[in-house]
């Protein structure tokens, strides 16, 4: 008999350890992968927000205009 006499119990231990290491390696590889993200909805919302910001700028310009204040005073009379 040789120096590497493992036996049935030793073989079972080696198989279990090898399968556990393979499972750990598989999970580690999964965590390193970047998931695909669908940004089509986000891009539409960003465009909508930008349009709203432009409209707010226009409204702010109208409200802070001195002519607007004068027109309001005339309308209030």
Secondary structure, 3 states (H helix, E strand, C coil): CCCCCCHHHHHHHHHHHHHHHHHHHHHHHHHHCCCCCCCHHHHHHHHHHHHHHHHHHHHHHHHHCHHHHHHHHHHHC
